[in-house]
Amino acid sequence: MADAAALAPSRIPAARAAVSRVRRIARKAAFAFAVAVIVSPAILVFLWMLSLSLKNELDNLAYPPVFFPRPPTLANFAHVFADNSMGLYFLNSLIVSGFATLIALAVGVPAGYGIARLAAHRTTVLILIARMTPALSFLIPLFTLFQFLGLNNTRTALVVTHLVITVPIVVYIMAGYFETLPRELEEAALIDGGSVWTTFRYVALPLARPGVVVGTILAFIFSWNNFIFGAVLGSRATRTLPAAVYNVLTFEQLAWGPLAAAAIVVTLPVLVLTIFIQKEIVAGITHGGVKGG
């Protein structure tokens, strides 16, 4: 009995470690299950869209549905690029989204720094109003303005309209990120004789690189996926990819194969970009969400 009583306390740490291990496994399993529930609809939709793009129209209309193409075909992609000028629309999207993102960075990064250092949080809210306002609210005044300036149906008009999307995103992300940077380094630079501009350029900006990367990626993605501006303000020669997908729809019949192929062409560049730079996105968002880091 004495031996059993002496051994009992020594078993307590092992039991606690086992319970802790079981709890960790349960938390990981619950987290994995939650992620699977949230992500699976999007994955299934993408896989079904990919399946439609690789099948002929007979298989696409078959009942019961045929998920695996037999054999797979790239005819839908060839049809989309041959009959709908997808190469031109891809170039338009690249130019419009690229310039809109670069201009947003040139404007939004210094603006975010100024907002963070002056604690002008109301200004951030005012800027975000432009992002929260429906895009349809901007169409009539912008269309009238571009018509007066002779810029309708041009890439320049699309770049300007996409700034409504990209600038608020960059300003919001950078303002939040600059707030997390220690001010002591900037104060030391100012004491050593540096100006506000040199302090921003050589001290704050290098430290804010992860935030710049996140702002660039998110601004580009939101600009790339915009449909309404390209559909209304773009012409046959200047419309972007999301608006071009609409052209695949016909009045005679709904061709699921070409439509899915066009959707894949629009989705794939952004998807590949996100997969390759996901670590940068997570790191930037995580650092930007910790105040005083």
Legacy VTK file of the C-alpha trace (Angstrom):
# vtk DataFile Version 3.0
C-alpha trace
ASCII
DATASET POLYDATA
POINTS 293 float
0.000 0.000 0.000
2.823 2.380 0.848
4.510 1.689 -2.473
1.275 2.371 -4.355
0.781 5.638 -2.477
4.338 6.677 -3.275
3.936 5.929 -6.984
0.626 7.800 -7.338
2.092 11.368 -7.319
4.649 10.391 -9.946
1.884 9.395 -12.342
0.140 12.786 -12.172
2.520 14.638 -14.575
2.261 11.810 -17.115
-1.529 11.873 -16.906
-1.609 15.649 -17.332
0.701 15.414 -20.343
-1.552 12.784 -21.918
-4.650 14.943 -21.338
-2.866 17.973 -22.788
-1.815 15.947 -25.847
-5.387 14.741 -26.390
-6.677 18.315 -26.137
-4.136 19.538 -28.702
-5.109 16.778 -31.107
-8.806 17.555 -30.579
-8.221 21.276 -31.233
-6.265 20.542 -34.414
-8.964 18.133 -35.614
-11.700 20.671 -34.885
-9.730 23.390 -36.706
-9.128 21.130 -39.714
-12.811 20.211 -39.826
-13.853 23.875 -39.684
-11.422 24.781 -42.480
-12.699 21.873 -44.593
-16.316 22.954 -44.101
-15.539 26.560 -45.047
-13.211 25.865 -47.983
-14.815 22.767 -49.512
-17.673 24.594 -51.321
-15.204 26.845 -53.147
-12.919 23.905 -53.989
-15.821 21.797 -55.268
-17.111 24.664 -57.418
-13.658 25.214 -58.907
-13.198 21.488 -59.607
-16.628 21.292 -61.254
-15.797 24.365 -63.364
-12.512 22.717 -64.382
-14.389 19.527 -65.259
-16.835 21.460 -67.460
-13.987 23.166 -69.298
-12.329 19.828 -70.165
-15.460 18.059 -71.462
-17.369 18.276 -74.722
-20.915 19.607 -74.722
-22.514 16.166 -74.801
-20.814 15.181 -71.556
-21.632 18.563 -70.022
-25.356 18.008 -70.682
-25.371 14.317 -69.795
-27.598 12.945 -67.043
-26.512 11.657 -64.637
-23.658 14.171 -64.663
-20.223 13.057 -65.811
-17.539 14.502 -63.542
-14.405 13.004 -65.097
-13.970 13.945 -68.780
-13.492 10.981 -71.099
-11.163 11.813 -72.686
-10.300 15.401 -71.602
-10.271 18.007 -74.361
-8.804 21.490 -74.716
-11.224 22.412 -77.487
-13.162 24.757 -75.199
-10.029 26.776 -74.428
-9.109 26.898 -78.114
-12.625 28.067 -78.937
-12.517 30.797 -76.300
-9.144 32.177 -77.443
-9.988 31.910 -81.156
-13.479 33.426 -81.098
-13.347 35.870 -78.178
-9.898 37.528 -78.300
-9.007 36.337 -74.805
-5.363 37.189 -75.394
-6.239 40.866 -75.936
-8.535 40.936 -72.908
-5.851 39.285 -70.767
-3.422 42.024 -71.814
-6.043 44.685 -71.017
-6.585 43.247 -67.536
-2.841 43.081 -66.928
-2.326 46.710 -67.994
-5.348 48.123 -66.148
-4.806 46.204 -62.911
-1.040 46.730 -63.011
-1.200 50.507 -63.468
-4.087 50.883 -61.007
-2.050 48.989 -58.401
1.160 50.950 -59.034
-0.631 54.303 -58.793
-2.421 53.140 -55.652
0.938 52.235 -54.088
2.441 55.609 -55.031
-0.505 57.403 -53.419
-1.603 55.003 -50.707
1.700 54.139 -49.005
2.633 57.775 -48.120
-1.019 58.486 -47.279
-1.138 55.491 -44.939
2.069 56.666 -43.252
0.684 60.167 -42.726
-2.616 58.838 -41.372
-0.822 56.507 -38.967
1.563 59.132 -37.624
-1.129 61.815 -37.268
-3.649 59.301 -35.858
-6.185 60.574 -38.414
-8.513 57.604 -38.115
-11.521 59.578 -39.372
-9.676 60.117 -42.639
-9.301 56.349 -42.986
-13.052 55.949 -42.560
-13.715 58.586 -45.210
-11.368 56.826 -47.633
-13.013 53.464 -46.938
-16.406 54.962 -47.823
-15.249 54.990 -51.455
-14.566 51.237 -51.189
-17.849 50.453 -49.444
-19.965 52.481 -51.865
-21.458 50.327 -54.661
-19.588 50.673 -57.937
-22.820 51.545 -59.741
-22.879 54.849 -57.839
-19.731 55.983 -59.656
-20.708 54.938 -63.161
-22.935 57.838 -64.270
-20.672 60.709 -63.086
-17.549 58.927 -64.345
-19.137 58.120 -67.687
-20.163 61.785 -68.077
-16.699 62.995 -67.090
-14.893 60.639 -69.453
-17.262 61.559 -72.274
-16.435 65.231 -71.720
-12.692 64.472 -71.696
-12.893 62.118 -74.673
-11.643 59.164 -72.650
-14.606 56.825 -72.976
-13.749 53.287 -74.119
-10.046 53.707 -73.289
-7.713 51.904 -70.935
-6.940 55.217 -69.245
-10.561 55.524 -68.156
-10.506 51.998 -66.750
-7.282 52.665 -64.825
-8.788 55.796 -63.270
-11.979 54.006 -62.263
-10.038 51.105 -60.751
-8.295 53.565 -58.433
-11.595 53.688 -56.560
-10.916 50.038 -55.731
-7.162 49.943 -55.202
-6.380 53.185 -53.338
-8.680 52.595 -50.316
-7.330 49.050 -49.905
-3.683 50.181 -49.909
-4.343 53.155 -47.606
-6.244 51.027 -45.091
-3.641 48.249 -44.979
-0.654 50.580 -44.819
-2.166 52.841 -42.154
-2.758 49.815 -39.946
0.725 48.460 -40.630
2.598 51.708 -39.969
0.841 51.941 -36.600
2.587 48.725 -35.545
6.094 50.054 -36.246
8.089 51.426 -33.291
8.392 55.195 -33.440
11.703 55.205 -31.585
13.629 54.419 -34.784
12.025 57.302 -36.639
12.592 59.669 -33.716
16.259 58.668 -33.659
16.531 59.407 -37.387
14.922 62.827 -36.878
17.316 63.620 -34.024
20.250 62.717 -36.296
19.089 65.395 -38.751
16.880 63.422 -41.094
13.760 64.982 -42.591
10.309 63.486 -42.479
10.712 62.274 -46.078
14.086 60.600 -45.480
12.751 59.014 -42.284
9.808 57.618 -44.211
11.942 56.434 -47.126
14.897 54.887 -45.311
13.395 53.814 -41.965
9.638 53.249 -42.099
9.273 52.008 -45.679
11.813 49.129 -45.466
10.232 47.944 -42.220
6.791 48.047 -43.821
7.726 45.757 -46.726
5.337 42.921 -45.684
2.465 45.407 -45.532
3.357 46.764 -48.977
3.359 43.227 -50.372
-0.074 42.478 -48.895
-1.519 45.776 -50.128
-0.116 45.162 -53.617
-1.523 41.650 -53.874
-4.983 42.487 -52.525
-5.281 45.640 -54.635
-4.278 43.726 -57.775
-6.704 40.873 -57.056
-9.678 43.162 -56.407
-8.868 45.199 -59.509
-8.423 42.076 -61.644
-11.797 40.656 -60.582
-13.796 43.842 -61.151
-16.575 43.360 -63.693
-18.839 46.394 -63.747
-16.313 49.052 -64.813
-14.943 46.968 -67.670
-18.430 46.020 -68.867
-19.787 49.582 -68.943
-16.761 51.788 -69.644
-14.738 49.420 -71.837
-15.128 48.887 -75.582
-14.693 45.731 -77.621
-10.966 46.473 -77.796
-10.381 47.662 -74.201
-12.637 45.546 -71.972
-11.023 43.382 -69.311
-11.223 39.621 -68.754
-14.174 39.495 -66.303
-16.253 41.566 -68.712
-15.089 39.417 -71.622
-16.502 36.278 -69.972
-19.922 37.817 -70.472
-19.338 37.695 -74.234
-19.154 33.912 -74.123
-22.863 33.786 -73.277
-25.022 33.455 -76.361
-28.737 33.929 -76.970
-29.084 30.649 -78.834
-27.858 28.313 -76.087
-25.753 28.268 -72.959
-22.454 26.609 -73.856
-21.126 25.377 -70.527
-17.740 24.253 -71.837
-16.564 27.591 -73.316
-18.106 29.492 -70.407
-16.210 27.377 -67.859
-12.999 27.669 -69.910
-13.322 31.474 -69.938
-13.913 31.473 -66.176
-10.777 29.346 -65.672
-8.747 31.807 -67.748
-9.932 34.648 -65.491
-9.441 32.764 -62.221
-6.167 30.929 -62.832
-3.682 33.867 -62.796
-4.983 35.209 -59.481
-5.157 31.706 -58.013
-1.556 30.917 -58.970
-0.395 34.292 -57.635
-2.142 33.683 -54.308
-0.710 30.174 -53.945
2.874 31.279 -54.566
2.722 34.352 -52.297
0.414 33.055 -49.570
3.212 33.126 -46.965
3.791 36.816 -47.650
0.069 37.515 -47.300
-0.212 35.679 -43.989
2.940 37.290 -42.604
1.860 40.780 -43.595
-1.663 40.447 -42.232
-0.388 38.892 -38.983
2.204 41.615 -38.354
-0.247 44.323 -39.318
-2.782 43.049 -36.835
-0.480 43.298 -33.776
-0.496 46.794 -32.311
2.729 48.093 -30.902
4.802 45.256 -32.457
LINES 1 294
293 0 1 2 3 4 5 6 7 8 9 10 11 12 13 14 15 16 17 18 19 20 21 22 23 24 25 26 27 28 29 30 31 32 33 34 35 36 37 38 39 40 41 42 43 44 45 46 47 48 49 50 51 52 53 54 55 56 57 58 59 60 61 62 63 64 65 66 67 68 69 70 71 72 73 74 75 76 77 78 79 80 81 82 83 84 85 86 87 88 89 90 91 92 93 94 95 96 97 98 99 100 101 102 103 104 105 106 107 108 109 110 111 112 113 114 115 116 117 118 119 120 121 122 123 124 125 126 127 128 129 130 131 132 133 134 135 136 137 138 139 140 141 142 143 144 145 146 147 148 149 150 151 152 153 154 155 156 157 158 159 160 161 162 163 164 165 166 167 168 169 170 171 172 173 174 175 176 177 178 179 180 181 182 183 184 185 186 187 188 189 190 191 192 193 194 195 196 197 198 199 200 201 202 203 204 205 206 207 208 209 210 211 212 213 214 215 216 217 218 219 220 221 222 223 224 225 226 227 228 229 230 231 232 233 234 235 236 237 238 239 240 241 242 243 244 245 246 247 248 249 250 251 252 253 254 255 256 257 258 259 260 261 262 263 264 265 266 267 268 269 270 271 272 273 274 275 276 277 278 279 280 281 282 283 284 285 286 287 288 289 290 291 292
